[in-house]
Amino acid sequence: MNLTNDEKIERINKWQTSNLVHPLTCPCCKGTDHTKLIPTKIRISSYESLDPELFLVCPKCDYIQKDIPETVYLIDVDAIQKSFRRIFSKLFM
């Protein structure tokens, strides 16, 4: 799936705010409150022509995660939420 960094950030943000999936959380802050990671573009090269790379960053401890599960991009959490609403509205009418 060829998504731009902005499209990836949009999907990650939807994932992180959904109540249907477990958010991507910081492994270093587990003992506290399972801090949600924030998608962040970071330029790791001094070449201005190269696009910044996408990372997940912990706002509390500055942990940086490069690997983002492909599932986050493939699953449409909005569509799942709409389906659940439709199913539950029929069940409890």
Backbone as ProteinMPNN parsed JSONL, in Angstrom:
{"seq_chain_A": "MNLTNDEKIERINKWQTSNLVHPLTCPCCKGTDHTKLIPTKIRISSYESLDPELFLVCPKCDYIQKDIPETVYLIDVDAIQKSFRRIFSKLFM", "coords_chain_A": {"N_chain_A": [[0.855, -1.166, 0.0], [0.79, 2.038, -1.023], [1.103, 4.782, 0.637], [1.165, 8.252, 1.413], [3.241, 10.016, 3.788], [1.593, 11.767, 5.212], [-0.948, 10.628, 4.817], [-0.524, 8.213, 6.114], [-0.126, 9.138, 8.731], [-2.672, 10.147, 9.259], [-4.167, 7.743, 9.287], [-2.908, 6.407, 11.398], [-3.56, 8.147, 13.512], [-6.356, 7.834, 13.562], [-6.46, 5.166, 14.334], [-5.289, 5.365, 16.865], [-7.201, 6.794, 18.281], [-9.44, 5.256, 18.258], [-11.887, 3.236, 19.879], [-12.041, 0.58, 19.486], [-9.78, -0.875, 18.944], [-6.545, -1.797, 20.273], [-4.469, 0.803, 21.286], [-1.314, 1.975, 19.923], [1.285, 1.813, 22.066], [3.749, 3.097, 24.391], [6.534, 1.101, 25.115], [8.263, 1.584, 27.172], [6.968, 3.081, 29.08], [5.141, 1.43, 30.279], [4.561, 0.712, 32.942], [3.247, 2.87, 33.897], [0.88, 4.651, 32.539], [0.315, 3.504, 30.056], [1.174, 5.104, 27.758], [0.165, 6.677, 24.801], [1.652, 6.425, 21.622], [2.876, 8.916, 19.356], [2.484, 9.785, 15.985], [5.187, 10.961, 14.087], [7.014, 13.023, 11.911], [10.359, 12.769, 11.033], [13.339, 14.15, 9.999], [16.012, 12.413, 8.934], [18.171, 12.717, 7.439], [20.577, 14.933, 6.069], [20.052, 15.874, 3.632], [17.993, 17.963, 1.945], [16.284, 17.269, -0.075], [15.319, 14.761, 0.438], [12.512, 13.125, 1.781], [11.124, 13.495, 5.081], [11.253, 10.836, 7.486], [8.83, 8.562, 8.874], [7.998, 8.102, 12.236], [7.072, 6.65, 15.417], [6.553, 8.339, 18.378], [7.106, 8.686, 21.855], [5.467, 10.926, 23.947], [6.19, 11.326, 26.557], [8.656, 10.083, 27.362], [10.32, 10.254, 25.213], [10.864, 8.002, 23.711], [11.503, 6.321, 20.661], [10.016, 4.744, 17.948], [10.497, 2.897, 15.089], [9.281, 0.869, 13.577], [6.097, 0.388, 12.356], [3.097, -1.226, 12.688], [1.747, -2.881, 9.868], [-0.915, -3.443, 9.841], [-2.216, -1.269, 10.946], [-2.466, 0.462, 8.829], [-3.972, -0.996, 7.045], [-6.458, -1.758, 8.141], [-9.627, -0.375, 8.31], [-10.692, 1.519, 10.661], [-12.817, 3.279, 11.017], [-14.84, 2.26, 9.33], [-15.315, -0.195, 10.582], [-16.294, 0.678, 13.038], [-18.672, 1.949, 12.219], [-20.056, -0.281, 11.254], [-20.368, -1.778, 13.618], [-22.033, -0.002, 15.052], [-24.319, -0.071, 13.426], [-25.048, -2.786, 13.618], [-25.486, -3.059, 16.425], [-27.507, -1.185, 16.781], [-29.628, -2.413, 15.493], [-29.924, -4.681, 17.033], [-30.751, -3.701, 19.506], [-33.141, -2.329, 19.164]], "CA_chain_A": [[0.0, 0.0, 0.0], [1.611, 3.242, -1.13], [0.486, 5.944, 1.26], [2.088, 9.326, 1.777], [3.393, 10.13, 5.242], [0.405, 12.431, 5.763], [-2.026, 9.631, 4.839], [-0.184, 7.272, 7.193], [-0.386, 9.826, 10.001], [-4.124, 10.185, 9.418], [-4.616, 6.399, 9.676], [-2.398, 6.138, 12.747], [-4.367, 8.939, 14.448], [-7.662, 7.177, 13.682], [-6.212, 3.958, 15.124], [-4.986, 5.752, 18.243], [-8.392, 7.35, 18.934], [-10.538, 4.29, 18.186], [-12.091, 2.426, 21.091], [-12.209, -0.808, 19.046], [-8.469, -1.524, 18.833], [-5.596, -1.347, 21.292], [-3.576, 1.806, 20.706], [0.119, 1.741, 19.933], [1.726, 2.451, 23.304], [5.174, 3.102, 24.691], [6.953, -0.04, 25.916], [9.042, 2.064, 28.319], [6.055, 3.697, 30.055], [4.094, 0.456, 30.574], [4.208, 0.701, 34.356], [2.486, 4.066, 34.258], [-0.488, 4.743, 32.011], [0.282, 3.079, 28.65], [1.212, 6.323, 26.964], [-0.011, 6.487, 23.362], [2.702, 6.967, 20.768], [2.414, 9.955, 18.441], [3.197, 9.741, 14.701], [6.016, 12.153, 13.93], [7.957, 13.016, 10.788], [11.697, 13.175, 11.451], [14.315, 14.159, 8.904], [17.222, 11.772, 9.427], [19.234, 12.996, 6.481], [20.8, 16.368, 5.884], [19.625, 16.231, 2.275], [16.647, 18.554, 1.951], [15.453, 16.656, -1.107], [14.73, 13.527, 0.961], [11.375, 13.324, 2.673], [11.323, 13.014, 6.443], [10.719, 9.496, 7.731], [7.765, 8.522, 9.869], [8.286, 7.354, 13.447], [6.151, 6.811, 16.53], [7.332, 8.931, 19.461], [6.422, 8.819, 23.144], [5.554, 12.31, 24.403], [6.688, 11.396, 27.938], [10.055, 9.675, 27.57], [11.021, 10.421, 23.934], [11.104, 6.722, 23.032], [11.223, 6.402, 19.226], [9.775, 3.443, 17.321], [10.483, 2.985, 13.625], [8.346, -0.105, 13.009], [4.668, 0.647, 12.54], [2.417, -2.409, 12.14], [1.019, -2.686, 8.605], [-2.344, -3.551, 10.179], [-2.725, 0.078, 11.204], [-2.793, 1.075, 7.541], [-4.885, -1.852, 6.281], [-7.781, -1.852, 8.759], [-10.381, 0.884, 8.333], [-11.389, 1.51, 11.945], [-14.085, 4.004, 10.867], [-15.818, 1.333, 8.752], [-15.647, -1.173, 11.62], [-17.132, 1.362, 14.024], [-19.995, 2.126, 11.607], [-20.686, -1.606, 11.22], [-20.785, -2.093, 14.991], [-23.196, 0.84, 15.382], [-25.457, -0.575, 12.669], [-25.428, -4.077, 14.211], [-26.04, -2.865, 17.752], [-28.782, -0.459, 16.703], [-30.65, -3.403, 15.118], [-30.112, -5.593, 18.156], [-31.378, -3.059, 20.66], [-34.255, -1.453, 18.745]], "C_chain_A": [[0.905, 1.234, 0.0], [0.852, 4.448, -0.602], [1.558, 7.0, 1.495], [2.228, 9.333, 3.297], [2.167, 10.778, 5.878], [-0.785, 11.469, 5.835], [-1.777, 8.601, 5.939], [-0.484, 7.884, 8.555], [-1.885, 9.873, 10.278], [-4.654, 8.825, 9.886], [-4.136, 6.029, 11.072], [-3.239, 6.888, 13.777], [-5.759, 8.339, 14.637], [-7.539, 5.925, 14.542], [-6.064, 4.328, 16.606], [-6.209, 6.279, 18.989], [-9.586, 6.394, 18.919], [-10.658, 3.537, 19.506], [-12.273, 0.952, 20.739], [-10.897, -1.576, 18.944], [-7.563, -1.008, 19.949], [-4.646, -0.343, 20.653], [-2.12, 1.346, 20.744], [0.684, 2.522, 21.115], [3.22, 2.288, 23.521], [5.548, 1.893, 25.551], [7.737, 0.381, 27.162], [8.152, 2.627, 29.424], [4.952, 2.742, 30.474], [3.647, 0.48, 32.028], [3.347, 1.878, 34.766], [1.078, 3.999, 33.667], [-0.609, 4.321, 30.551], [0.182, 4.29, 27.718], [1.109, 6.014, 25.469], [1.132, 7.154, 22.606], [2.105, 7.926, 19.746], [3.192, 9.841, 17.126], [3.919, 11.067, 14.461], [6.94, 11.989, 12.736], [9.299, 13.547, 11.29], [12.632, 13.083, 10.244], [15.619, 13.59, 9.445], [18.402, 11.97, 8.49], [19.383, 14.505, 6.348], [20.403, 16.832, 4.488], [18.184, 16.712, 2.293], [15.715, 17.894, 0.95], [14.786, 15.36, -0.619], [13.595, 13.854, 1.921], [11.716, 12.854, 4.085], [10.714, 11.612, 6.588], [9.703, 9.561, 8.857], [8.16, 7.601, 11.021], [7.128, 7.522, 14.421], [6.986, 7.27, 17.721], [6.48, 9.016, 20.72], [6.578, 10.262, 23.628], [6.121, 12.444, 25.819], [8.18, 11.117, 28.058], [10.904, 9.781, 26.307], [11.465, 9.106, 23.295], [10.711, 6.886, 21.57], [11.103, 4.994, 18.662], [9.674, 3.63, 15.819], [9.421, 2.08, 13.019], [6.907, 0.233, 13.385], [3.939, -0.528, 11.91], [1.595, -2.073, 10.894], [-0.496, -2.718, 8.826], [-2.98, -2.181, 10.383], [-3.163, 0.749, 9.907], [-3.878, 0.296, 6.795], [-6.306, -1.887, 6.831], [-8.421, -0.471, 8.826], [-11.223, 0.902, 9.609], [-12.71, 2.274, 11.89], [-15.173, 3.081, 10.329], [-16.251, 0.292, 9.777], [-16.588, -0.543, 12.647], [-18.552, 1.561, 13.482], [-20.751, 0.801, 11.568], [-21.188, -2.002, 12.597], [-22.017, -1.283, 15.382], [-24.455, 0.312, 14.701], [-25.962, -1.888, 13.282], [-26.098, -3.869, 15.557], [-27.353, -2.091, 17.733], [-29.922, -1.403, 16.319], [-30.937, -4.353, 16.27], [-30.934, -4.994, 19.285], [-32.482, -2.076, 20.284], [-35.515, -1.86, 19.452]], "O_chain_A": [[1.691, 1.436, 0.926], [0.054, 5.055, -1.316], [2.718, 6.674, 1.745], [1.424, 8.726, 4.003], [1.75, 10.38, 6.966], [-1.544, 11.492, 6.804], [-2.711, 8.169, 6.615], [-1.036, 7.218, 9.432], [-2.315, 9.661, 11.412], [-5.497, 8.765, 10.781], [-4.871, 5.409, 11.841], [-3.595, 6.322, 14.811], [-6.285, 8.335, 15.75], [-8.402, 5.649, 15.377], [-6.644, 3.684, 17.481], [-6.246, 6.216, 20.218], [-10.628, 6.692, 19.503], [-9.659, 3.242, 20.162], [-12.625, 0.153, 21.607], [-10.905, -2.804, 18.866], [-7.784, 0.072, 20.497], [-4.08, -0.612, 19.593], [-1.753, 0.446, 21.5], [0.575, 3.747, 21.164], [3.864, 1.441, 22.903], [4.946, 1.677, 26.603], [7.854, -0.398, 28.108], [8.552, 2.644, 30.588], [3.921, 3.186, 30.979], [2.465, 0.287, 32.311], [2.781, 1.888, 35.858], [0.191, 3.362, 34.235], [-1.546, 4.739, 29.87], [-0.797, 4.451, 26.988], [1.863, 5.198, 24.939], [1.526, 8.282, 22.902], [0.96, 7.762, 19.325], [4.422, 9.803, 17.141], [3.342, 12.145, 14.61], [7.573, 10.947, 12.566], [9.375, 14.621, 11.887], [12.693, 12.059, 9.564], [16.26, 14.195, 10.305], [19.493, 11.452, 8.726], [18.417, 15.253, 6.5], [20.414, 18.027, 4.193], [17.269, 15.956, 2.619], [14.495, 17.95, 1.102], [13.797, 14.917, -1.202], [13.708, 14.746, 2.761], [12.503, 11.924, 4.262], [9.767, 11.264, 5.883], [9.709, 10.48, 9.677], [8.599, 6.471, 10.809], [6.304, 8.423, 14.269], [8.009, 6.661, 18.037], [5.301, 9.365, 20.671], [7.698, 10.767, 23.712], [6.49, 13.541, 26.239], [8.891, 11.826, 28.77], [12.085, 9.435, 26.328], [12.345, 9.1, 22.435], [9.7, 7.518, 21.267], [11.979, 4.155, 18.871], [8.866, 4.422, 15.334], [8.739, 2.462, 12.067], [6.555, 0.346, 14.559], [4.131, -0.809, 10.727], [0.843, -1.098, 10.877], [-1.255, -2.094, 8.085], [-4.141, -1.965, 10.033], [-4.125, 1.517, 9.895], [-4.62, 0.874, 6.0], [-7.26, -2.03, 6.067], [-7.826, 0.479, 9.335], [-12.331, 0.366, 9.636], [-13.634, 1.954, 12.637], [-16.305, 3.112, 10.812], [-17.427, -0.067, 9.837], [-17.562, -1.165, 13.07], [-19.525, 1.363, 14.209], [-21.955, 0.767, 11.821], [-22.304, -2.504, 12.735], [-22.947, -1.824, 15.981], [-25.523, 0.251, 15.311], [-27.168, -2.074, 13.444], [-27.16, -4.435, 15.814], [-28.218, -2.318, 18.579], [-31.055, -1.22, 16.766], [-32.077, -4.78, 16.457], [-31.714, -5.687, 19.938], [-32.729, -1.106, 21.001], [-36.565, -1.253, 19.242]]}, "name": "protein", "num_of_chains": 1, "seq": "MNLTNDEKIERINKWQTSNLVHPLTCPCCKGTDHTKLIPTKIRISSYESLDPELFLVCPKCDYIQKDIPETVYLIDVDAIQKSFRRIFSKLFM"}
